[in-house]
Amino acid sequence: MRARGAKVTDVAILVVAADDGVMPQTREAISHIKAANVPIVVAINKMDKEDAQPDRVKSQLSEEGLQPVDWGGKTEMVQVSARTGEGIDQLIETVLLEAELRDLKANKQRRAQGVVIESALDKGRGAVATVLVQNGTLRVGDVVVVGGAYGKIRALVDDKGKQVKKAGPSIPVEIMGLSDVPSAGDALMVVSDERVAREAAAKRATRRKDVAIAATSGPRISLESFMSTPADGGNKTLNLILKADGQGAVEALRSRVEGLSNAEVDIRVIYAGVGAITPNDVNLASASNAVLIGFNIRPDETVKRLAENEQVDLRFYSVIYDVENDLKKALIGMLAPKFREIILGRAEVREVFKVSKVGTIAGCYVQSGKLTRNAKVRILRDSAVVFESELESLRRFKDDVREVAENFECGVQIARFSDLKNGDVIEAFTSELVAPEPVPA
């Protein structure tokens, strides 16, 4: 939703609570706005509260690259209170000034154009879509094409739930009367009659299928292919998303990788955060064509599947110098991985037993893939890597076995590691040699 909103807006208003300050979701919103390359106006909210600290908020936003105008920067920041209405008029004036400076205009007299923000299939009303009108005026009775759907608008409902007869530029409305549920982000266009609408919708649906097929087979940015991709104009830009197990690691990583930028290639960290890689991180990487780097953390199955579907280049490291070396090689088109990691399976620790003269035995449930005897393993706790080792023993009941398949229970012992806890994940993996790919001339 944040990525979609940032792409369709002309001026983004970033709301930050004066008592809470910059939160992880604020940083995520900033990264989406920067990726969409739209101007930002900051509304510092909750100024009516006693513990409001606007200067602390400004300081935190400065660290994110948003320098306040009154501190010599370029970002307008307005102190407001949604409860009392304080500063709202000034916020509106600031947004209008920003629009005037950028010559943002719309024509109310033309046929409406807009974009779908959200859509759903309602049992009583059929296909409904929330649309932001960007140009022209949308009226009840207009014939519209929305993505692969079309129809004659039966009703318009505003943001207060009241039915209206028309909606002008920058007005969000819910529309009813479509033949099908459109996708979020689809463009809306008013046409002359239903025959034209039907034909246009059919063409769009066909084009969308072709684009989907091309997207699955088309090139995606990766460290190996970066130098072979053509620049859009001027210098090449390599977008990165960094996730690590601690704030210190994030800061060190960011400092190292941004320092590798040169006259021909600009390395841009569009988002850096602490904790496990989430589907939001993958979606941001997909939207901005970025490489996603995890430091001392591993993704879960949902994230891995999403990254595969979106063809996002996921990379994992445990040594900062390895990140630096791979990026240096990528910048000269010489990166060719010698080994590719293959995940054999994942198992969750359900119970831990301390056995005298033997050590720590973990009762596990294999969630996916399989565990094989003597396989390399890493121990994950809250998605962070806490240890890497090998399987010392693998048992089913009292018998030693070579492997245990998915959905079966087993007992395992990890070499040189006894601090297992309930809920830990054991990830078994192996590596295979990959022939280097020739660098395009």
N, C-alpha and C positions, 0 to 999 in steps of 0.2 A: 504494500500500500504506500509506503514512504517513497519507494523508487518510482512508482506510477505517478504519485502526486507531484514529485519534483520535476518529472518530465513534462507534465502538461501545464505547469504554472508559469507565469511571467515574472512574478516576484514571490519569493518564499518568506513566510513569517515564521520564524523559529521561536516557540514559546518555551521559556525556561523559568522554573519556579525560583523565586528569590530566596526561599528558605532551604531548598534542597540543593540548588546548584546544578552543575552539569552532570547528568546521569549517563549510563551506558547507552540508553535509547536516544539521548540527545546527540551523542557522538555518532551514532548510526545515522540519525537524520542529517547531520552535518555532512557526512560522507556522501549520502545520496544527493543532497543539494549540490555539492561541489562536483559530483560526477555528472549531474545534469547541466552544470554551468549556468545557473540562474542566480540573480542577485538575492542577498539575504537581508532581511530586516528583523532584528531581534526584539521580541517583546518580553521584558523581565517582569513576570507576573507575581501576584500575591504580595504586592508592596504594602498592603494594609496590615500584614502580620508583623508582630513585634520582633520576631527573629529574622526578618528580611535582611539580607546582606547583598545588595546589588554590586558593590565593589568586588566582592569575592567571586560573584558570577562573571563579571567582566574579566577578572584575572584568569579564571578557568577557560573562558571562551578565547582569550588571547593565546592561551597555550594550544588551542585548536586551530589557530590561524585566523580568528575573527577579532581584529583589533578595533576597539570602539573609536568613533569619530572624536569624542572628547579626550581621548588618550593619544590622538595623532594618527589614528587609523582610518579605515574607509567604511567600516560597518556601522550602520545606524542602530542604536540601541535605545529603546523607549521603555520607561518604567511605568507599568500599568497595574491595575487591580480589576480582575474580572468581576469581583463581588461588588465593589463600590462604583465602578465605572471610571476610576481615576486613570488619566492618561490615554483613554481610548481615542478621544478626538485627536490627540497628538499623534497616535499610532496611525490613524487613517490619513492624516495630513502627510506623514512621512512616506507612507506607501504611495499616495498620489504624487508626491514630489519625485519619488523614484520612477514612477511610471512616466511622468512628464519629461524627466531627464533622458529616459530611454525611448521617448516618443512612442509609447505603447497606446495604440488607438484601435477602436472597433467601430464598425458601421452598423447601426441599428436597423437600417432600412433594407438591407440585403437578406437573402435566404440564410437561414441559420446553419452554422457549423459548430460542432462540439466534439466532446470526447467522453466515453463511458468511464465513470469512476468505479461503479460497482453494479452488479446485475444478479438477478435471482429468478427462480420460477416459483411464483406465488400460487397457492392452491385456488384462491378465490379470484385472483386478478390476472393470472397467466404470466407471461414473460414481462418482467419489469426491469428497468434500467435507470440508474442514477446518472444523469448527464450534466456535465459542466458546459454551458454555452460559451463558446469562445468568440464568435462573431455572428452578427445578424440577430434576428429575433425569432424564437421558436414559438409556434402557436398551436392550439388545439385544432385538429383537422389537417395539419401538415402531413404530407407523405414523406417518409424518411427512409434512408438506407443506413443501417448501423452494422458495419462489418459484413457478415454473411446473412444478416437478418434484415427484414424490411417491414413496413406496415404504415397504417394511418393512425396518428396519435389520437387516442380516445380521451385521455385525461393527462393533465400536468399537475403534479403535487409539489409544493415548495418545501423548504427545509423545516417549516413549522407544522407540516402535515395538512395544510389547507390547499384546496384545489384552486388553481389560477388559470387564466386564459392564455397567458403568454409569458415568456421569459427572455430577457435580453442578455447582452454580453456579461460574462463573469457570474451569472446566476445559476446555481445548481438546482435541478428539478428532477423529479422521478417521472418517467414517461411510461405509458401503458398503450398497448395496441400492436406490439411487435409480433412477427411470425415465429420468432425463436429467441432464445436467450443469447444475447451477444456476449463477447468476452470483454473483460476489463481492459481498457486501453484502446478499444475500437473507436474509429472515427464515425461521427454522425453527420449526415448531409441531407438537406431537404431537396427533393426533386419535384418534377412537374406532375407526374401521375404514377399510379401503381404499376403500370406496365414497365415504365422506365426503372422503377424501384426494384421490381422483380428481376429484371435483366441485370441490373447493376449488382444486386446481392448475389446472383448466381456467379457472375464474373469474379466478384471478390472472394467467394467461397472457393472457387477453382484456383485463384491466385494464391490464396492462403495455403491450400494443400501443396502447391508447388514450392512455396517458400518454406513450408515445414520440412518437405523432403530435402530441399537444398540446405537447410540449416543443419540437418542431421549428418549430411555428407560434406558440408563446407568446412573450411579451415577455421580452427579456433586458435587463439594465441597460446603459446606454450614457450618455455624457455628454449627448447630445441629449435622451434620454428621462428622465434622472434626476429632474428636478423634477416630471415628470408622473406618476411612480410613487407609489402610496400608501405612507405610512410604516406599519411594523408596529405602531407604538405609540411615542409620545414623539417624539424627534428623529429625523430621517432620518440614515442613515449611508451614506457613499460609500466603498466599499472600493477600494483601489488596490494594484497590484503594480508596483514600479519596477525596471527593469533598465537599466544604463548601461554605458558603456565604461570607466569608472574609478571608484575608490572615492570620490574627491573629488566627482565629479559626483553619485554616489548620495547622499552626505551633504548636498550643497547642495539637491538636488531634494527630499529627504525633509523638510528643514527648511522649505523654501518651501511645500510643499503642506500640511503639517500645520499651518502657521501660518495657513492660510485657513479653518480651522474656526471656526464661529460658534455663536450660541445655538440656531439652528434646524437646522444641518447639521454633522455630525461627519465630518471626513475622516480615514479610518483607513488607514495604510500597513500591510498585513498581511504584506508581504514586500518586501525591497529587496536587490538583489544586483548583482554585477558579472559581465559576460560576456553571451554570446548568449542570446536567449530560447529556452527548451527546452520540450519537450512537458510536463514537470512544471509549469512556470510556467503554461501554458495550462490544465492540469487543475486547478491550485489556483485560478485565476481562475474557472473554471467552477463548482467546488465552492462557492466563497464569493461568487459573483456579483459579481466585481470587474472593474474596468477595468484593462487591462494597458498600461502606458506604457513604451516603449523610447526611450532617449536616446542618440543617435549610434550606434545599432545597428539591424540589419535582421534579420528572421526568414528561415529557409530554407523550402523548399517544404513540407516535412513539417509544420512549425509553422503555416504559413499555412492549410494544408488542415484541420488539427486545430482551429484557431481558428474557421474557417468552420463546421465541423461542430458545434462546441460553442457557436457564436454568441457568442464572446467578443469584446468591443470592444477591438481592438488599435489603439494610437495611437503615432506616432513623431514625435520632435522632435529638433532640433539646437540650440535656444535655450531656456534655462530660462524666460525671460519669456513665451514662447509657451505653455508648459505652465501657468504661473500665470494667464495671461489666459484661456485656455480653461476652466480650472477655475472662475475667477471668474464667467464667463458661464454656466457650467453651474449654478452655485449659485443664480442668479436666473432660470434657465430661458430664457436668451436666447442660448444657443449655437446657431448655425446655420452650418455650414461653407459657405464660398463656393466652394471647390474640392475635388474628390475626385480622389485620385491613382489612376491606372490603371497597373499594371505591364505593360509590353509584353513583356519577356522577360529572361532571365538567361543570361550566357555566362561560361564559366570560361577564364581566361588559361592557355594551355598552354605558350607559348613567347614570349620577349620579344626583339625585334631592334632594335639601335641602327643607324639608317641615317643616314649623313652628309648634311647639308643637308635632311633630311626630318624626322628626330626619332625618337621611339620608336614602333615598330609592335608590336602584340600579336597573336600568333596565338591565336585563340579557338575554343572549341567551344560552340555554342548549346545550353544544357541544356533550356530551356523557352521557349515563346513565340517571339518573333522580335526581332531588332535592326533598327532602321530608321535610315536616314541622317538626320543632324541631330537625332536624338532626345536628350532629356535623359538623362544617365546619372549613377549614383553608383558609386564604387569601394568595394567591401567587402573588408576584409582581416580574417579571423577573425571575421566577422559585424559588425565595427565599420566605420562609414562613415569613410573617410579623405579623400574628395574628391568634389565634385559638379561636373559640367561638361556638355559636349555631345559627341556623336560628330562628330569633324572629318572623318573619312573611313571608308568601309566598302567592303571589297573581297572578291571571291571570285576566288582566284588572281590574275590581273593586271587584272581588270576591276572598274571601279567599279559598285556595285549599289545599288539603293534599299533593299533589305531582305534579310536572311538568316534563313531559317526554322530551326525546332528540328531538332537532330541533324545540322546542317551546320557545317563549319568556315569561318572567315573571318579576315581581317586588319582590325584596327581601329586608329585613331589617336584619342586623346582630346585634346580642346582644352585647352591650358594645363596638361597633366599628363604627366610623363614617367617618374615613379617607379613604373611598373608592375612587378609581380613574379609569378612563376609561382604559380598557386593563387588569385590574386585573382579576385573575381567582379565582373563588370560588369552592373549592373542598369539596364535601360532603362525609362523611365517617361514618362508624360505626365499632364496634369491637365485635368479638364473642369469647367465651371461647373455648380454645383448650385443649384437654386432653394431659397431658405430655406423651411423647414417652419414653419407657424404654431405658436405656443406654445399648448398647451391652456389654456383659461381656468380 
